[in-house]
Amino acid sequence: MKMLTDSRLRHSGTSMTKKKDSGSEDDESSICSCAAIKRSVVYYLKNSTLHGLKYIAEESITIPERVFFGIAFVLVVILSGFFISNVYVKWSASPIIISTSAKQKLTSNMPFPAITICNLNQALLSKVDRISRTSTNYSLLMGLCDQGGDNTISYIGTWKYFKAILVEVAQPCEKMLLYCSFGSREEECSLLFTSILTDDGLCCNFNALDPSYLIRNYSDDVRWEPAQPNMRYEPIDWTPEKGYARKLPEFYYPRTSGGTGIRMGLTVVLNASVAEYYCTKSMSVGFKVLVHNPAELPKVSNYGFVVTAGREARIPIEPVYEDALPTIRSIKKSVRRCLFSDENDLAYYRTYSRKNCELECEAKLLLRECRCVLYYLPRIDPMARVCGPNDNSCTDRVQTEIESSLTNLSCESCWPGCFELTYKATLSTSTIVSDPRFQAGENMPDYLFHGPYSNASEMSILHFYYMSNIFRSTTKSEMFGFTEFLSNTGGLLGLFMGFSIFSVIEIVYYITVRPYCASRTLQQRHHRRLEQLLWLTPVRVPARRILRRQRGTLIRNTQPPPPAYSDLEMRRKKKSGKSELKKRNLWQTLQVRPVNQGDVEPPVYPYLD
C-alpha cells in the first residue's frame, strides 16, 4: 500500500513538472506571438490613463458597446488633431507680435536726430560761368543738375573728378548757415554741421555718425573736408541695437537732447542766395530738409520736405524706436521679417538698416543694368563710372522699377532691422516780416536782420525740438513660442482624451520596457531550469566511511548501503546467459567508483521516474 502511494505521488509530481516545463516552453516560444501581443494590448487598454480605452477591452459589456466607445475614441483623436493643426498653423504663420513697451524711455538716452539741409539750388551761377561748355567738368555738372545736354558727349566720369567739380560749384555750409544754436547755447555752425553728399547734391548735415563709423572700408577720400583735430566734440560709435557705450567723453556726437521745446532744440538761420540759382529739382526757392537716423545716409530728393525762403518753420520731432527680444532669433528670417545687425552684413555700410540696404541694392542694380553708378550712391566698385547725362534714360528706368517694386528689379531682400530708430516730424510755417516793430525771437542776434544777409525773402528760420522727454517704444517678441504651443496642445489633448506626458511614458513602457523585461524574465527562468537539471550528470560524492569501533563491529550508519550496480548487472547477465554488457546504459554512466581500493563508497543514484 505504501509503495502504491509513493508511486502515485511520484507520478503526479512528474506530471506537474512536465506541465510546468511545457508551460514555460510555451511562454518562451510565444513571447512574440499574436496571442502574447493581444494580451499585452488588452492589458494596456484596461490599465491606460487615457479616457475611453478601458471600455474597449471591458469584457462585461457587449460588442456593440465596445464598438461605440472605439468609434468615439477615434473621432475624439481626429477632432483634437484638427484643433492642434490650427494651433500649429498659427504658430508657424505669425510667431511675432509687436507690442508697446510697458516701460517708458527717455529721449536723453537716444541721439537727437540727424538733420540734413539742402539748398534747392545745386550749383552757384557765378561758379558755373567759369566752366567751359565743352569740358568734361561741364558734363559732370549736367549729371548733377540732371539735365540731358549734348548726348554726343562721351567721357569717363570718375569719383575723383566729380568730387572736385561738386566742391567747386556747390554752396558751402558756412555761406548757407548764418546762425546755429543747440541746447540753449549758441555755437559755431562749422562745429555742428558737416558737408554730406545726397541725391540733391552737396548738403549740410547735423549729428550724423562720423564716416569712420558709418562706412566699412573707410578712407580719407570719403570726407568732403578734412577732419579738424582740435574739435570740441569727439565722434563716437552708436547703433540702434547696441546704443551708446557706458563710458562717454564729455563732448561727443551723435549728441543727445538736453530737454524739450525750442530753447533746448536746434535752431538754424539759413541763407538761400536766390541770385546764385543755376539748376534745381524744384520749382521753388528755399531748402529741402530731412530728419533721419544718424546711422543712415539721407535720400533727400524723395523723402525731404521743402521750406521756402522767407519762412519761419517749427518742426516738432517724435522718436519712434523699435526693439526686439533675443528670443526671436530662433525664428526663421522669412517668418519674422526683420534682421539683426549681425545677420546681413552690408558691403559698404557698417550698420545695417533698411535704408542703407536699399541704397546698396540700387547701386548694384545700376551697375548691372547701366554700367555706372549715380554720384550719391555707395561706391561698391571704386573703379565704377559715375553716371552722366547720356545715362539718364537707363537710370530713370531702373529707379522707376525699383520704386514701383517690380519683381525683375526690386530690393525686396532689404528687410527692416529688428532694432530701428526713426523720427516723425511735422511742419508748420509762417512768413518772416522785416519790420522794426517785430523783434527777433528766441534771443537771436540783431545783425541777422540788419546785416548784409538781412533780406527776409531769402532767409529761413528752422526750429527742431522734442515735444516730450519720454516716449514709448515698440517691442518685437514671440507671440506664440514653443512653450505656448506645447501648453495649447497639451490643453486640447487633456480636454479631449485626458492625455498627459505620463500617457506617452506608458506607451513607451508597453512598447520597449515591458517586452524587454518579459524576455529577460523568461531567460532567467530558462537558466534556472537548466541549473536544476545539472544533477543528472555524474557527480563524485565523498565516500561514506564506515566507522567502526576498535573493539567492536558497531556501524554508525544504521542503513545498509545499497548493493553495487556492478553486482546487480552481473547477476542479470548470469541469469540471461550473456558474458558481457554489449552497450553502456545510463546506470553505467552514473556509476561511482571508489577513490581508494580500501574505501568502500556507496554509489549515489539520482531519482528517476
C-alpha positions in Angstrom: 0.0 0.0 0.0 2.8 2.4 0.9 4.6 1.6 -2.4 1.5 2.4 -4.3 1.0 5.7 -2.6 4.7 6.7 -3.3 4.3 5.6 -6.9 1.2 7.9 -7.3 2.9 10.8 -5.7 5.9 10.4 -8.0 3.6 10.2 -11.0 1.7 13.3 -10.0 4.9 15.2 -9.3 6.3 14.2 -12.6 3.2 15.2 -14.5 3.1 18.6 -12.7 6.8 19.1 -13.6 6.2 18.3 -17.2 3.2 20.7 -17.3 5.2 23.4 -15.8 8.1 22.9 -18.2 5.8 22.7 -21.1 4.1 25.9 -20.0 7.4 27.7 -19.6 8.4 26.5 -23.1 5.1 27.7 -24.5 5.6 31.1 -22.8 9.1 31.3 -24.1 8.2 30.4 -27.6 5.1 32.6 -27.7 6.5 35.9 -26.4 6.4 37.4 -29.9 3.3 35.6 -31.0 0.0 37.2 -31.8 -1.6 35.8 -28.7 1.1 37.4 -26.5 0.8 40.8 -28.3 -3.0 40.6 -27.9 -2.7 40.0 -24.2 -0.3 43.0 -23.9 -2.7 45.2 -25.8 -5.7 44.2 -23.7 -3.7 44.8 -20.6 -2.7 48.3 -21.8 -6.3 49.1 -22.7 -7.5 48.1 -19.3 -4.8 50.0 -17.4 -4.2 53.0 -19.6 -4.8 56.5 -18.2 -6.4 57.7 -21.5 -10.1 58.1 -21.2 -12.3 55.7 -23.1 -9.8 52.9 -23.8 -10.8 50.7 -20.9 -14.3 50.4 -22.3 -12.9 48.8 -25.5 -11.3 46.0 -23.5 -14.1 45.6 -21.0 -15.5 42.0 -21.1 -18.6 42.8 -19.1 -20.2 44.9 -21.9 -21.4 43.8 -25.3 -19.5 44.1 -28.5 -21.7 46.9 -29.9 -20.9 48.9 -26.8 -17.2 48.3 -27.3 -17.5 49.4 -30.9 -19.3 52.6 -29.8 -16.5 53.6 -27.5 -13.9 52.7 -30.1 -15.6 54.9 -32.7 -16.0 57.7 -30.2 -12.3 57.5 -29.3 -11.2 57.7 -33.0 -13.5 60.7 -33.5 -12.0 62.4 -30.5 -8.5 61.8 -31.8 -9.4 63.3 -35.2 -11.1 66.3 -33.6 -8.2 67.1 -31.3 -5.7 66.7 -34.3 -7.8 69.2 -36.2 -7.6 71.8 -33.5 -3.9 71.1 -32.9 -3.2 71.7 -36.6 -4.9 75.1 -36.3 -2.7 76.0 -33.4 0.4 74.9 -35.4 -0.6 76.9 -38.4 -1.0 80.0 -36.2 2.3 79.3 -34.5 4.2 78.9 -37.8 2.5 81.7 -39.7 2.5 84.6 -37.2 5.0 83.9 -34.4 5.9 87.7 -34.0 3.8 90.2 -32.1 4.7 93.9 -31.9 3.5 95.4 -28.7 4.0 98.7 -26.9 6.7 98.6 -24.3 5.5 98.8 -20.7 8.5 100.8 -19.7 8.9 104.4 -20.9 12.1 105.5 -22.5 13.9 108.9 -22.1 14.9 110.9 -25.1 18.1 111.7 -23.3 19.1 108.1 -23.9 18.6 108.4 -27.7 20.5 110.5 -30.1 19.0 113.7 -31.3 18.0 113.1 -35.0 20.4 113.7 -37.8 19.2 116.7 -39.8 20.2 117.2 -43.4 19.6 120.6 -45.0 20.0 121.2 -48.8 19.7 124.3 -50.8 17.3 123.7 -53.6 20.0 125.3 -55.8 22.6 122.6 -56.6 25.2 124.9 -58.3 26.1 128.5 -57.9 25.7 130.5 -61.0 28.9 132.5 -60.5 30.9 129.3 -60.3 29.2 127.6 -63.3 30.0 130.6 -65.6 33.7 129.8 -65.2 33.4 126.3 -66.6 33.8 125.7 -70.3 30.8 124.2 -72.0 32.9 121.8 -73.9 34.9 120.5 -70.9 34.4 117.2 -69.0 33.6 119.2 -65.9 30.6 120.7 -67.5 29.3 117.2 -68.5 29.7 116.1 -64.9 27.8 119.2 -63.8 25.0 118.3 -66.1 24.8 114.9 -64.4 24.5 116.7 -61.1 21.8 119.0 -62.4 20.0 116.1 -64.1 20.0 117.8 -67.5 20.4 115.9 -70.7 22.7 118.4 -72.6 24.6 117.1 -75.5 24.1 113.4 -75.9 27.2 113.1 -78.1 29.5 113.8 -75.2 31.5 110.8 -74.2 33.7 110.7 -71.1 34.8 108.5 -68.2 33.3 110.1 -65.1 35.3 109.0 -62.1 34.6 109.8 -58.5 37.8 111.9 -58.1 36.8 114.3 -60.9 33.2 114.5 -59.8 34.2 115.3 -56.2 36.3 118.2 -57.4 33.7 119.8 -59.6 31.0 119.3 -56.9 33.1 121.1 -54.3 33.8 123.9 -56.7 30.2 124.7 -57.7 28.2 123.8 -54.5 27.2 126.4 -51.9 29.4 125.8 -48.9 27.8 125.3 -45.4 29.5 128.4 -43.9 27.7 130.5 -46.6 24.3 128.8 -46.1 24.2 128.7 -42.3 24.1 132.1 -40.7 23.3 131.2 -37.1 23.2 127.9 -35.1 22.2 127.1 -31.5 21.7 123.8 -29.8 20.5 123.2 -26.2 20.0 126.9 -25.4 23.6 127.7 -26.4 24.9 129.4 -29.5 27.6 127.5 -31.3 29.6 127.8 -34.4 27.9 126.3 -37.3 31.1 124.7 -38.5 31.3 122.7 -35.3 27.7 121.4 -35.6 27.4 120.8 -39.4 29.5 118.9 -41.9 29.2 118.5 -45.7 27.5 115.4 -46.9 26.6 114.1 -50.4 23.0 113.4 -51.2 20.8 112.9 -54.2 20.2 116.7 -54.1 23.9 117.5 -54.3 26.2 118.7 -51.6 24.2 119.4 -48.4 24.9 120.2 -44.7 24.3 117.6 -42.1 23.9 117.8 -38.3 24.5 115.0 -35.8 25.3 112.1 -38.2 27.7 109.4 -37.5 31.3 110.1 -38.4 32.3 108.4 -41.7 34.8 106.2 -39.9 31.9 104.6 -38.0 29.5 104.7 -40.9 31.5 103.2 -43.8 33.0 99.8 -43.7 36.2 100.3 -45.7 36.8 103.8 -44.6 39.4 106.1 -46.3 40.1 109.8 -46.0 38.9 110.5 -49.6 35.4 109.9 -48.4 35.4 113.1 -46.4 34.5 116.3 -48.2 36.5 118.4 -45.8 39.5 117.4 -43.6 38.7 116.4 -40.1 39.6 119.1 -37.6 41.9 117.7 -34.9 41.1 120.3 -32.3 37.3 119.8 -32.5 35.5 120.1 -29.2 33.2 117.2 -29.9 34.6 113.7 -30.2 33.0 111.3 -32.7 31.8 108.0 -31.1 30.1 104.9 -32.4 26.3 104.3 -32.0 23.9 101.8 -33.4 20.1 101.3 -32.7 20.8 97.8 -31.4 23.8 98.4 -29.2 23.1 102.1 -28.3 25.7 104.2 -26.6 28.7 102.9 -24.7 28.8 103.0 -21.0 31.7 105.4 -20.8 31.3 108.5 -22.9 33.5 111.6 -23.3 32.4 115.0 -22.0 31.5 116.3 -25.5 30.6 113.8 -28.2 28.4 113.3 -31.2 25.9 112.0 -32.2 24.5 114.3 -29.5 21.6 113.7 -27.2 18.9 116.2 -26.4 19.1 118.1 -23.2 15.3 118.8 -22.9 12.2 119.7 -24.7 10.9 122.8 -26.5 12.5 125.2 -29.0 15.0 126.5 -26.5 16.6 123.1 -25.9 16.4 122.0 -29.5 18.3 123.0 -32.7 17.7 126.4 -34.3 19.3 127.5 -37.6 19.1 130.5 -39.8 19.6 129.8 -43.5 20.6 132.0 -46.5 19.1 130.9 -49.8 21.2 133.1 -52.1 18.5 133.3 -54.6 20.6 135.3 -57.1 23.0 132.4 -57.4 20.4 129.9 -58.5 21.5 127.9 -61.6 19.8 124.5 -61.5 17.3 122.9 -59.1 15.0 119.9 -58.9 12.1 122.0 -57.6 10.0 124.9 -59.0 10.6 127.0 -55.8 13.3 128.8 -53.9 14.3 127.6 -50.4 15.6 124.5 -48.7 14.8 120.8 -48.6 15.1 119.2 -45.1 15.2 115.6 -44.0 15.1 114.3 -40.4 16.7 110.8 -40.2 18.6 108.2 -38.3 22.2 109.2 -37.5 23.4 105.8 -38.8 21.8 106.3 -42.2 22.7 108.3 -45.3 19.9 110.6 -46.3 17.9 110.4 -49.6 16.6 114.0 -49.6 15.2 114.2 -53.1 12.3 111.7 -52.4 11.7 112.0 -48.7 12.7 115.5 -47.7 10.2 118.3 -47.1 10.5 121.8 -48.5 10.8 125.0 -46.6 10.6 128.0 -48.9 12.7 131.1 -48.4 11.2 133.9 -46.3 9.5 131.5 -43.9 10.0 130.5 -40.2 9.3 126.8 -39.6 8.7 124.9 -36.4 9.4 121.2 -36.7 8.5 119.1 -33.6 10.1 115.7 -33.6 8.9 112.5 -32.0 11.2 109.5 -31.9 9.9 106.1 -33.0 12.1 103.2 -31.6 11.6 99.5 -32.3 13.5 96.9 -30.5 13.3 93.1 -30.3 13.8 90.3 -27.7 16.7 87.9 -28.3 14.2 85.0 -28.3 13.0 85.8 -31.8 16.5 84.9 -33.2 15.3 81.2 -33.2 12.5 82.1 -35.7 13.3 82.0 -39.4 14.2 85.3 -41.1 11.5 84.7 -43.7 8.9 84.5 -40.9 9.9 87.3 -38.5 10.8 89.6 -41.5 13.4 91.5 -39.7 17.2 91.3 -39.4 19.6 91.7 -36.6 22.8 93.8 -37.3 25.0 90.7 -37.4 22.7 88.7 -39.8 23.1 90.7 -43.0 26.4 92.5 -43.3 26.4 95.2 -45.9 29.3 95.6 -48.3 29.6 99.4 -47.9 28.0 100.3 -44.6 28.9 99.1 -41.2 25.4 99.4 -39.6 22.5 97.6 -41.1 19.3 99.4 -41.7 16.7 99.1 -44.4 17.6 102.5 -45.9 21.3 101.6 -46.2 20.4 98.2 -47.7 18.2 99.9 -50.3 21.0 102.3 -51.3 23.4 99.4 -51.8 20.8 97.5 -53.7 20.1 100.4 -56.0 23.9 100.8 -56.7 24.2 97.2 -57.6 21.2 97.3 -60.0 22.5 100.4 -61.7 26.0 98.9 -62.1 24.5 95.8 -63.6 21.9 97.5 -65.9 23.6 100.8 -66.8 27.3 100.0 -66.2 27.6 103.1 -64.0 26.6 104.3 -60.5 24.9 107.6 -59.6 27.2 110.0 -57.8 25.4 109.8 -54.4 25.1 106.0 -54.2 27.6 103.8 -52.3 30.8 103.2 -54.3 30.9 99.4 -54.1 33.3 99.3 -57.0 35.9 102.0 -56.7 36.6 101.8 -60.4 32.9 102.2 -61.4 32.0 105.1 -63.7 29.8 107.9 -62.4 26.6 108.1 -64.4 26.3 111.2 -66.7 23.7 112.8 -68.9 23.9 110.0 -71.5 22.8 107.5 -68.9 19.7 109.4 -67.8 17.3 107.1 -69.7 18.7 104.0 -68.2 19.0 105.3 -64.6 15.4 106.7 -64.8 14.1 103.4 -65.9 15.9 101.4 -63.2 14.9 103.8 -60.4 11.3 103.8 -61.5 11.2 100.0 -61.5 12.8 99.9 -58.0 10.4 102.4 -56.6 7.4 100.6 -58.1 8.6 97.3 -56.5 8.6 95.3 -59.7 9.7 91.7 -59.5 12.5 91.9 -62.0 14.2 94.9 -60.4 13.4 95.3 -56.7 15.0 95.4 -53.3 12.6 93.1 -51.5 15.5 91.4 -49.8 16.1 94.5 -47.7 14.0 93.7 -44.7 13.7 96.1 -41.8 16.1 95.9 -38.9 14.9 94.3 -35.7 16.2 97.4 -34.0 15.4 100.6 -35.8 15.1 104.3 -34.8 13.1 106.7 -36.9 11.7 110.1 -36.3 8.3 111.5 -37.1 8.4 115.2 -37.9 5.6 117.7 -38.6 6.0 121.1 -40.1 4.3 124.4 -39.5 5.5 127.7 -41.1 4.8 131.4 -41.1 6.1 134.3 -43.1 9.1 136.3 -41.9 8.3 140.0 -41.7 11.1 142.5 -41.9 9.8 145.4 -39.9 11.4 147.3 -37.0 8.3 146.7 -34.9 8.9 142.9 -35.0 11.7 141.7 -32.7 13.8 138.6 -33.2 12.6 135.8 -31.1 14.5 133.2 -29.1 17.3 135.6 -28.3 18.6 135.7 -31.9 21.3 138.4 -32.6 20.1 141.6 -34.3 22.8 141.5 -37.0 20.9 138.7 -38.7 18.1 141.1 -39.6 20.1 144.3 -40.2 23.3 143.0 -41.8 24.3 142.0 -45.4 22.0 139.0 -45.3 19.1 140.8 -43.8 16.8 140.2 -46.8 13.9 138.4 -45.3 12.8 137.0 -48.6 16.0 134.9 -48.8 16.1 133.8 -45.2 14.6 130.8 -43.5 14.5 130.0 -39.8 14.1 126.4 -38.7 13.5 125.1 -35.2 13.9 121.4 -34.4 12.8 120.2 -31.0 11.2 117.4 -28.9 7.7 117.8 -27.7 8.3 115.4 -24.7 11.3 114.0 -22.9 9.7 110.5 -22.6 8.2 108.1 -25.2 7.2 104.5 -25.5 8.9 102.1 -27.9 7.5 99.0 -29.6 8.9 95.6 -28.9 9.0 92.6 -31.3 8.5 89.4 -29.2 7.3 85.9 -29.6 3.5 85.8 -29.8 3.5 82.0 -30.0 6.6 80.3 -28.7 7.3 76.7 -28.2 6.1 76.8 -24.6 2.7 78.3 -25.6 2.4 75.8 -28.5 3.1 72.9 -26.1 0.7 74.2 -23.4 -2.1 74.7 -26.0 -1.5 71.3 -27.5 -1.5 69.7 -24.0 -4.7 71.5 -23.1 -6.5 70.2 -26.1 -5.3 66.7 -25.7 -6.2 66.8 -22.0 -9.6 68.2 -22.7 -10.5 65.5 -25.3 -8.6 62.4 -24.1 -7.1 63.1 -20.7 -3.7 62.9 -22.4 -0.6 63.9 -20.4 3.1 63.3 -20.5 2.7 60.2 -18.4 0.5 58.8 -21.2 3.5 59.0 -23.5 5.6 57.3 -20.8 3.0 54.5 -20.7 3.1 53.9 -24.4 6.9 53.9 -24.4 6.8 51.4 -21.5 4.5 49.0 -23.2 6.5 49.1 -26.5 10.0 48.9 -25.1 10.4 48.2 -21.3 7.7 45.6 -20.8 8.8 43.3 -23.7 12.4 43.6 -22.6 11.6 42.7 -19.0 9.4 39.8 -20.1 12.1 38.4 -22.3 14.7 38.8 -19.6 12.4 37.0 -17.1 12.0 34.1 -19.4 15.7 33.9 -20.0 16.3 33.8 -16.2 13.7 31.1 -15.8 15.3 29.1 -18.6 18.7 29.4 -16.9 17.2 28.2 -13.5 15.7 25.2 -15.2 19.0 24.3 -16.7 20.7 24.6 -13.3 18.1 22.2 -11.8 18.8 19.6 -14.5 22.5 19.6 -13.7 22.0 16.9 -11.1 21.5 14.4 -13.9 25.2 14.5 -14.7 27.6 12.1 -12.8 28.9 13.6 -9.6 31.5 12.0 -7.4 30.3 12.1 -3.8 32.8 11.6 -1.0 32.8 8.1 0.2 30.9 7.2 3.3 33.4 5.8 5.5 32.2 3.1 7.7 33.2 4.0 11.2 33.9 1.1 13.3 35.0 0.9 16.8 38.3 -0.6 17.6 36.7 -3.3 19.8 33.5 -3.9 18.1 31.8 -4.1 14.8 29.2 -1.5 15.5 28.4 0.5 12.4 27.4 4.1 12.8 25.2 4.2 9.7 22.1 2.3 10.6 21.0 1.9 7.0 23.0 -0.6 5.0 24.5 0.7 1.7 22.8 -0.2 -1.5 24.5 -3.0 -3.5 26.9 -2.0 -6.2 25.4 -1.7 -9.6 28.1 -4.0 -11.0 26.8 -6.8 -8.8 23.3 -6.3 -10.0 24.5 -6.3 -13.6 26.5 -9.4 -13.1 23.5 -11.2 -11.7 21.4 -10.1 -14.6 24.0 -11.3 -17.1 24.3 -14.6 -15.4 20.6 -15.0 -15.5 20.4 -14.0 -19.1 23.4 -16.1 -20.0 25.3 -13.2 -21.5 29.1 -12.9 -20.8 29.4 -9.1 -21.0 27.4 -5.9 -21.4 27.2 -5.0 -25.1 26.5 -1.3 -24.6 26.7 1.2 -21.9 23.5 2.4 -20.4 22.5 5.3 -18.1 23.3 3.3 -15.0 26.8 2.6 -16.1 27.4 6.3 -16.8 26.1 7.2 -13.3 28.3 4.6 -11.6 30.7 6.0 -9.0 34.0 4.3 -8.4 35.8 4.3 -5.1 38.6 6.7 -4.7 40.8 4.2 -2.9 40.7 0.5 -3.1 40.4 0.2 0.7 37.5 2.5 1.0 34.0 1.4 0.5 32.0 4.1 -1.3 28.3 3.5 -1.6 27.0 4.9 -5.0 24.5 7.7 -5.1 21.7 7.3 -7.7 19.5 10.2 -8.8 15.8 9.9 -8.5 14.4 8.8 -11.8 10.8 8.2 -12.7 
